[in-house]
Amino acid sequence: MTLREWWQQQRQRAPELAAELDWLVRQVTGWDTLTLRWAGATGAEFLPQLQTLWHTYIQTRQPLQYLVGTTPWRDMDLQVAPGVLIPRPETERLVDVAVHWAKGWGLTTGHWVDLGIGSGAIALGLLRELPDIYVHGVDCSSTALQIAKNNAITLKLNTRLTLYQGDWFTPLEHRRGRLQAMVSNPPYIPTDLLPTLAPEVQYEPRLALDGGENGLVSLQYLVQTAPGYLAPGGLWCVETMSGQTQAVVALLQQQGGYQNIQVYRDWGGHDRIVVARWGG
Ligand SMILES: C[S@@+](CC[C@H](N)C(=O)[O-])C[C@H]1O[C@@H](n2cnc3c(N)ncnc32)[C@H](O)[C@@H]1O
């Protein structure tokens, strides 16, 4: 059987998983679907690996990214593994928004923090875009920190990243009042929604997803605590679940010291990112 024949057969068997199948084939072969359509008899050397991975996925619905061990994100290939959240395409927008305002507000040097760094996606995306910043990355998960470290080393960005294990801002007492920016994609899914998520998501760490009763527990903490750590004029930027941005804007307004509060949509058109400037 040729690779193309196998691919077409699997597509017919599970048309609802066509996007996942195409993703896997692309990751393993480096070919897009157009190349595959014209592949003829070539590519048979990839078949054993693809068959094993696809069979495991169909049987278990473990995320393909965990099975392959990497995921493309922005212009990087990031290591992922069980115990760390798979970075989502929507989060790429957070980096764009933070970079835009870092340039607009003159924050392209100095010390930044990525709270809940996970695989390192946001921090590493920022380090590539802003060559004069230094990032402090915090996570309570030692698995996440190990993977963030591996990714930073692979991308040769580890000299501008320090990792800390701890609870949000707690390891950063020494940076009080001196951070140029805080970025975070915290857990924000309401606890009672977790069982309704796709089978693949059930394999991801609950700690990375569970945002408490209304999903806003961590976001509220970040609104209230960041002022103690940001320098005057510092950037505050988070991702939320679709539908939460107005609640986050209200929390920022109630705090009283934030300025330039703005909401951005992800590429799917959903309000997902909130940015503000700490007035000091
Ligand atoms: C939604 S994931 C985001 C991961 C990564 N930044 C990304 O965007 O792909 C949230 C991260 O916050 C971490 N986290 C959860 N509670 C935390 C806490 N109290 N202190 C520090 N990190 C925490 C989780 O371990 C997880 O890595």
The ligand as a Tripos MOL2 file, in Angstrom:
@<TRIPOS>MOLECULE
LIG
   27    29     1     0     0
SMALL
NO_CHARGES

@<TRIPOS>ATOM
      1 C1         -3.2900   27.4640   30.2820 C.3       1 LIG1
      2 S1         -1.6870   26.8740   30.7650 S.3       1 LIG1
      3 C2         -0.6450   27.9630   29.8040 C.3       1 LIG1
      4 C3          0.6700   27.3670   29.4110 C.3       1 LIG1
      5 C4          1.4610   28.2070   28.3940 C.3       1 LIG1
      6 N1          1.7250   29.5320   28.8960 N.3       1 LIG1
      7 C5          0.6960   28.3100   27.0750 C.2       1 LIG1
      8 O1          0.1230   29.3500   26.8030 O.co2     1 LIG1
      9 O2          0.6710   27.3130   26.3470 O.co2     1 LIG1
     10 C6         -1.5530   27.5150   32.4100 C.3       1 LIG1
     11 C7         -0.2500   27.2150   33.1170 C.3       1 LIG1
     12 O3         -0.3360   27.7880   34.4330 O.3       1 LIG1
     13 C8          0.2520   26.9120   35.3610 C.3       1 LIG1
     14 N2         -0.3050   27.2080   36.6860 N.ar      1 LIG1
     15 C9         -1.5180   26.8700   37.1780 C.ar      1 LIG1
     16 N3         -1.6680   27.3490   38.4180 N.ar      1 LIG1
     17 C10        -0.5090   27.9910   38.7430 C.ar      1 LIG1
     18 C11        -0.0420   28.6900   39.8920 C.ar      1 LIG1
     19 N4         -0.8120   28.8200   40.9720 N.pl3     1 LIG1
     20 N5          1.1940   29.2310   39.8610 N.ar      1 LIG1
     21 C12         1.9820   29.0950   38.7500 C.ar      1 LIG1
     22 N6          1.5910   28.4490   37.6390 N.ar      1 LIG1
     23 C13         0.3610   27.9040   37.6300 C.ar      1 LIG1
     24 C14        -0.0700   25.5210   34.8320 C.3       1 LIG1
     25 O4          0.8180   24.5500   35.3390 O.3       1 LIG1
     26 C15         0.0450   25.7400   33.3220 C.3       1 LIG1
     27 O5          1.3470   25.4550   32.8640 O.3       1 LIG1
@<TRIPOS>BOND
     1     1     2 1
     2     2     3 1
     3     2    10 1
     4     3     4 1
     5     4     5 1
     6     5     6 1
     7     5     7 1
     8     7     8 2
     9     7     9 1
    10    10    11 1
    11    11    12 1
    12    11    26 1
    13    12    13 1
    14    13    14 1
    15    13    24 1
    16    14    15 ar
    17    14    23 ar
    18    15    16 ar
    19    16    17 ar
    20    17    18 ar
    21    17    23 ar
    22    18    19 1
    23    18    20 ar
    24    20    21 ar
    25    21    22 ar
    26    22    23 ar
    27    24    25 1
    28    24    26 1
    29    26    27 1
@<TRIPOS>SUBSTRUCTURE
     1 LIG1         1 GROUP 0 **** ****
